[in-house]
């Protein structure tokens, strides 16, 4: 029997579709996001075999 994550398609969203709607333009989070984008991904270890659960992108 297949196992699926239960979801309710009629549940109202608790967060905005785009989280940037809640963050002011001059907030430090924008600096952090830009800094993370500049980090070379080769510094992170990841599962190259593709086995196991899906991974989140390092960024």
C-alpha positions in Angstrom: 0.0 0.0 0.0 1.4 3.4 -1.0 2.1 5.9 1.7 1.6 9.6 1.0 1.8 12.7 3.0 -1.7 13.8 3.9 -2.7 17.2 2.8 -5.7 19.3 2.8 -6.1 21.3 -0.5 -8.6 23.7 1.1 -6.4 24.7 4.0 -5.7 28.4 3.9 -2.1 29.5 3.4 -0.5 30.7 6.6 2.3 32.4 4.8 2.3 34.6 1.7 3.1 33.0 -1.6 6.2 35.1 -1.8 7.9 35.6 1.6 9.6 38.8 0.3 6.2 40.5 0.7 6.9 40.4 4.5 10.5 41.6 4.4 11.3 45.3 3.9 13.6 46.2 1.0 16.4 47.4 3.4 16.4 44.3 5.6 19.6 42.5 6.2 18.1 39.2 5.0 18.7 40.4 1.4 22.4 40.8 2.1 22.6 37.3 3.6 20.8 35.8 0.6 23.2 37.5 -1.8 26.2 36.3 0.3 24.9 32.7 0.2 24.6 32.8 -3.5 28.3 33.7 -3.8 29.5 30.7 -1.7 31.0 28.0 -4.0 28.8 24.9 -3.9 31.9 22.6 -4.1 32.4 23.3 -0.4 29.3 21.3 0.5 29.1 17.5 0.5 26.1 16.0 -1.1 24.9 12.5 -2.1 26.2 12.1 -5.6 24.8 8.5 -5.9 21.2 9.7 -5.7 20.2 7.1 -3.1 18.2 7.9 0.0 15.9 10.8 0.4 15.9 13.8 -1.8 18.2 16.5 -0.6 17.7 20.3 -0.3 19.8 22.5 -2.5 22.7 23.9 -0.4 21.7 27.4 -1.1 
